[in-house]
């Protein structure tokens, strides 16, 4: 028999038993939909994280006092690390070739009190350049000015969530809040951003002189001239600072990190989680495959006399095998197409609330899975049909 006849016979069998075919497809439809939707959610989450990190500045290198690991060969004390970043250190970093701009930061943690609202706030002291380096968007009011930095102004910019919790629907601009032992005026609120929602920003001179009382910076954000050379510049800056501090890579009292390193780690985690979710969803595909095999076995039993007649008229064993394999495969592929349609509908609804991205890889993965299932679970019924003896099949009632 030619292939077109096999396909025609398989489609005729599927259409003539609509309800039974639909029930056999149900497990595969659910499995395909689950795989595509869960992988879309995982990839959407990854895309959201990547976009947010990129918006924070792809050309930034962050320098922090202290080593990035617990091994302190040669012993660098915590106190030496804490007092490392002073104005002389900052000037040295600023003058390293390839460095475009530096933005020192100082941090503190104090009680933020406004009326009955009271929370422990993370305070970031920075210069005016910090806003552009971190791509911070001011939703209302203004970011602090150079004059505020020069005069250690008692002004603050609050994150979206703190502004919402403390002031509700009222404008936060001009409100006076208690921060630690001082009173500060809110001059701006930031747009919704998971990185800054619960932070308070103030001029770095204000934080150092009035809040934390330190004379040393807590870290430096370093912007470089060429964003494509971040890893090269990280290595170059590290070598220059080792020379400046007179230390080695084992004893250096500082650590350097880039967003690409953090992003790579997060992407690895989310990719693993996505594959794990896809694996869980694939279990329903196996259940669907068992359903296909069960229906095909029933079909073989019902069509035993038909198989006997075809064999008596000269049909080969391979013809019968191909016929039933194609039927099982078609059931799986039709279910796959329906599952894709459902997936796009669900993801369209989900995208109103969170990011979900259907990728070509997830569609190809699901296709490969259903083809494998169609063949694997269809081979037993097909073999049973192909191995029937004509005389026994003709006698079957």
VOGU-3710 file (C-alpha; in Angstrom, 3 decimals, decimal comma):
1> xxxxxxxxxx> 0,000/0,000/0,000  1,180/3,498/-0,748  1,622/6,087/2,020  -1,390/8,180/0,957  -3,652/5,163/1,485  -2,230/4,606/4,962  -2,819/8,262/5,852  -6,337/8,187/4,413  -7,165/5,043/6,387  -5,779/6,502/9,623
11> xxxxxxxxxx> -7,787/9,720/9,258  -10,951/7,771/8,422  -10,531/5,671/11,578  -9,970/8,768/13,744  -12,979/10,640/12,307  -15,311/7,639/12,512  -14,627/7,337/16,258  -14,657/11,005/17,247  -15,385/10,660/20,963  -12,909/7,856/21,503
21> xxxxxxxxxx> -10,221/9,714/19,552  -10,891/12,917/21,520  -10,554/11,104/24,850  -7,293/9,494/23,738  -5,978/12,933/22,722  -6,941/14,606/26,007  -3,865/13,528/27,971  -1,502/14,649/25,217  -3,333/17,979/24,835  -2,949/18,655/28,560
31> xxxxxxxxxx> 0,702/17,578/28,487  1,620/19,730/25,493  -0,197/22,751/26,929  1,469/22,298/30,320  4,956/22,040/28,813  4,586/25,111/26,597  2,845/27,263/29,243  5,274/26,415/32,062  8,305/26,961/29,826  6,762/30,243/28,626
41> xxxxxxxxxx> 6,409/31,389/32,244  9,995/30,396/33,006  11,372/32,178/29,951  9,178/35,192/30,615  10,603/35,407/34,127  14,125/35,158/32,741  13,406/37,905/30,207  12,010/40,170/32,930  15,104/39,654/35,088  17,448/40,252/32,127
51> xxxxxxxxxx> 15,617/43,442/31,129  15,719/44,792/34,668  19,403/44,052/35,065  20,203/45,611/31,705  18,238/48,699/32,694  20,487/49,027/35,728  23,486/49,517/33,462  25,270/46,885/31,428  28,543/48,848/31,554  28,859/48,925/35,348
61> xxxxxxxxxx> 31,455/47,271/37,542  30,755/47,286/41,267  33,626/47,529/43,733  33,000/46,542/47,344  35,366/46,414/50,322  36,152/42,922/51,589  36,950/39,683/49,776  34,359/37,824/47,716  35,181/34,489/49,396  35,895/33,241/52,866
71> xxxxxxxxxx> 39,524/32,348/52,259  41,778/35,017/53,628  45,247/33,712/52,869  47,648/36,197/54,349  44,802/37,603/56,447  43,133/40,870/55,489  41,199/42,198/58,464  37,635/43,426/58,183  38,603/46,782/59,642  41,188/47,371/56,915
81> xxxxxxxxxx> 38,595/46,524/54,289  35,996/48,836/55,831  38,396/51,799/55,757  39,764/51,047/52,297  37,649/53,308/50,076  38,514/56,904/50,858  38,877/59,948/48,577  42,425/58,977/47,548  41,251/55,482/46,572  38,331/57,005/44,676
91> xxxxxxxxxx> 40,608/59,373/42,760  42,882/56,491/41,791  39,969/54,477/40,387  38,650/57,529/38,554  41,976/57,950/36,749  42,316/54,341/35,569  42,312/54,327/31,715  38,970/53,209/30,313  36,953/54,338/33,338  34,253/56,765/32,302
101> xxxxxxxxxx> 32,740/57,702/35,636  32,690/56,585/39,249  29,844/56,883/41,728  30,654/56,115/45,364  27,920/54,942/47,691  27,400/54,773/51,444  24,718/52,711/53,109  22,888/52,676/56,405  19,761/51,236/57,967  17,443/53,428/60,062
111> xxxxxxxxxx> 13,833/53,605/61,158  11,640/55,488/58,697  8,735/57,116/60,537  5,850/59,119/59,138  2,742/59,446/61,281  1,778/55,919/62,301  3,926/54,321/59,616  7,165/52,865/60,923  9,598/50,623/59,059  13,285/49,802/58,964
121> xxxxxxxxxx> 14,553/51,417/55,770  17,670/50,652/53,764  19,321/54,002/53,028  21,628/54,542/50,063  23,842/57,603/49,986  24,944/58,601/46,495  25,964/61,427/44,217  23,781/62,874/41,474  25,449/60,660/38,832  23,961/57,606/40,549
131> xxxxxxxxxx> 20,569/58,277/38,969  21,843/58,053/35,394  24,229/55,164/36,091  21,427/53,062/37,573  18,748/54,369/35,192  16,461/55,406/38,048  13,163/56,962/36,976  11,652/59,656/39,188  7,865/59,331/39,203  7,159/62,503/41,192
141> xxxxxxxxxx> 9,357/65,408/42,241  13,103/65,419/41,601  16,287/63,571/42,411  18,644/65,450/44,727  20,918/68,036/43,110  24,633/68,727/43,268  23,847/71,581/45,652  22,158/69,105/47,994  25,298/66,972/47,894  27,626/69,924/48,475
151> xxxxxxxxxx> 25,593/71,235/51,410  24,717/67,830/52,931  21,062/68,674/52,459  18,518/66,861/54,606  16,497/65,697/51,618  15,564/62,195/50,492  14,106/60,343/47,523  11,971/57,329/48,453  11,256/54,103/46,609  7,848/53,324/45,139
161> xxxxxxxxxx> 6,672/50,841/47,788  7,744/52,910/50,785  6,027/55,973/49,300  2,865/53,941/48,719  2,849/52,421/52,211  3,725/55,621/54,057  1,752/58,258/52,142  -0,970/56,245/50,387  -2,625/58,251/47,633  -1,190/61,550/48,897
171> xxxxxxxxxx> 1,793/63,163/47,223  4,962/62,491/49,184  6,652/65,656/47,949  7,341/68,131/50,741  6,482/65,694/53,519  8,816/65,585/56,499  9,764/62,174/57,850  11,887/61,018/60,731  14,912/58,990/59,661  16,928/57,804/62,611
181> xxxxxxxxxx> 17,403/60,839/64,858  16,896/63,452/62,125  14,025/64,929/60,159  14,276/64,886/56,373  12,169/66,318/53,556  10,953/64,102/50,706  11,771/65,758/47,366  11,075/62,830/45,024  9,606/59,348/44,635  10,871/56,680/42,247
191> xxxxxxxxxx> 8,895/54,659/39,722  8,039/51,037/40,474  11,269/49,024/40,366  11,903/45,853/42,362  15,511/46,921/42,987  14,624/50,254/44,603  11,043/49,948/45,889  11,996/49,664/49,550  15,026/51,926/49,566  15,575/55,521/50,562
201> xxxxxxxxxx> 18,125/57,633/48,669  19,929/60,657/50,072  23,002/62,752/49,219  26,106/60,738/50,089  27,476/63,574/52,211  24,267/63,582/54,242  24,409/59,842/54,885  28,087/59,907/55,840  27,949/62,966/58,111  24,451/62,839/59,599
211> xxxxxxxxxx> 23,264/59,221/59,456  26,096/56,668/59,457  28,874/58,912/60,787  31,552/57,276/58,640  34,379/58,839/56,627  34,717/55,937/54,208  32,631/54,879/51,229  30,740/51,611/51,262  31,318/50,849/47,583  31,852/52,274/44,112
221> xxxxxxxxxx> 29,877/51,861/40,903  32,312/52,151/37,996  31,056/53,013/34,506  33,433/52,144/31,678  33,796/53,678/28,213  33,112/50,506/26,213  30,270/48,238/27,461  31,593/45,383/25,279  34,797/45,236/27,336  33,280/44,832/30,803
231> xxxxxxxxxx> 35,104/41,599/31,653  38,407/42,893/30,272  38,078/46,120/32,268  37,193/44,201/35,411  40,463/42,272/35,134  42,414/45,426/34,276  40,948/47,424/37,180  41,642/44,552/39,573  45,293/44,442/38,470  45,668/48,212/38,926
241> xxxxxxxxxx> 44,093/48,104/42,384  46,296/45,212/43,463  49,253/47,396/42,585  47,715/50,338/44,472  46,970/48,342/47,620  50,137/46,235/47,453  48,181/42,995/47,809  47,676/39,800/45,836  44,547/38,099/44,524  44,493/35,959/47,701
251> xxxxxxxxxx> 44,764/38,904/50,084  43,100/41,775/48,221  40,805/43,779/50,539  38,172/44,372/47,857  36,002/42,501/45,375  34,765/43,368/41,902  31,538/42,155/40,357  29,613/42,822/37,167  25,959/42,566/36,306  26,788/39,997/33,649
261> xxxxxxxxxx> 28,131/37,624/36,316  25,040/38,040/38,485  22,797/37,779/35,456  24,542/34,613/34,287  23,956/32,965/37,665  20,293/33,980/37,738  19,765/32,860/34,133  21,272/29,463/34,959  18,932/29,059/37,922  15,825/30,121/35,976
271> xxxxxxxxxx> 16,779/27,891/33,024  17,154/24,914/35,371  13,820/25,728/36,995  12,160/26,025/33,575  13,460/22,614/32,496  12,366/21,139/35,833  8,837/22,471/35,350  8,854/21,185/31,776  9,912/17,759/33,042  7,026/17,677/35,511
281> xxxxxxxxxx> 4,610/18,639/32,736  6,051/15,874/30,538  4,650/13,297/32,971  1,157/14,096/31,706  2,424/13,370/28,183  3,402/9,875/29,282  -0,061/9,408/30,762  -1,493/10,637/27,448  0,691/8,146/25,587  -0,676/5,301/27,691
291> xxxxxxxxxx> -4,163/6,498/26,753  -3,260/6,383/23,056  -1,879/2,852/23,425  -5,026/1,732/25,238  -7,313/3,133/22,531  -5,176/1,611/19,784  -5,350/-1,805/21,441  -9,134/-1,488/21,520  -9,067/-0,477/17,854  -6,984/-3,549/16,959
301> xxxxxxxxxx> -9,469/-5,788/18,759  -12,439/-4,201/16,973  -10,792/-4,445/13,558  -9,449/-7,986/13,866  -11,649/-9,349/11,046  -10,702/-6,360/8,840  -7,013/-7,142/9,421  -7,628/-10,789/8,563  -9,363/-9,864/5,304  -6,565/-7,463/4,310
311> xxxxxxxxxx> -3,938/-10,115/5,001  -5,910/-12,712/3,056  -6,012/-10,329/0,102  -2,209/-9,977/0,143  -1,436/-7,166/2,623  2,061/-7,487/4,064  2,920/-7,401/7,754  4,668/-4,054/7,166  1,453/-2,600/5,691  -0,562/-3,395/8,817
321> xxxxxxxxxx> 2,246/-2,146/11,078  2,536/1,141/9,157  -1,253/1,639/9,131  -1,601/1,507/12,927  1,613/3,435/13,620  0,424/6,275/11,376  -2,929/6,292/13,150  -1,249/6,558/16,576  1,067/9,238/15,232  -1,794/11,255/13,779
331> xxxxxxxxxx> -3,695/11,144/17,071  -0,594/12,531/18,825  0,074/15,252/16,215  -3,542/16,454/16,136  -3,479/16,622/19,951  -0,199/18,584/19,709  -1,780/21,153/17,376  -4,763/21,582/19,703  -2,388/21,886/22,681  -0,425/24,667/20,937
341> xxxxxxxxxx> -3,646/26,577/20,263  -4,682/26,308/23,919  -1,188/27,374/25,043  -1,266/30,566/22,975  -4,701/31,395/24,383  -3,624/30,860/28,001  -0,333/32,749/27,563  -2,242/35,632/25,972  -4,327/35,912/29,152  -1,310/35,430/31,469
351> xxxxxxxxxx> 0,598/38,237/29,713  -1,928/40,720/31,098  -0,596/40,022/34,579  2,977/38,816/34,132  5,521/38,105/31,421  5,307/34,800/29,528  7,152/34,054/26,289  6,436/31,072/24,029  9,666/30,083/22,321  10,264/28,016/19,214
361> xxxxxxxxxx> 12,321/25,621/21,328  9,356/24,741/23,557  7,176/24,056/20,497  9,852/21,891/18,868  10,461/20,079/22,171  6,770/19,308/22,555  6,578/18,163/18,914  9,500/15,804/19,355  7,889/14,465/22,523  4,523/13,713/20,903
371> xxxxxxxxxx> 6,156/12,061/17,882  8,181/9,854/20,231  5,075/9,061/22,269  3,040/8,296/19,158  5,642/5,825/17,909  6,632/4,365/21,296  3,107/3,776/22,569  1,771/2,894/19,127  4,318/0,199/18,383  2,747/-2,396/20,696
381> xxxxxxxxxx> -0,786/-2,201/19,227  0,656/-1,994/15,708  2,838/-5,068/16,298  -0,111/-6,940/17,744  -2,168/-6,150/14,629  0,678/-6,986/12,244  1,362/-10,348/13,906  -2,227/-11,589/13,697  -2,557/-14,758/11,614  -5,095/-14,366/8,785
391> xxxxxxx> -6,990/-17,548/9,654  -7,325/-16,583/13,328  -8,338/-13,037/12,438  -11,041/-14,227/10,012  -12,478/-16,564/12,655  -12,612/-13,781/15,259  -16,119/-12,757/16,333
//
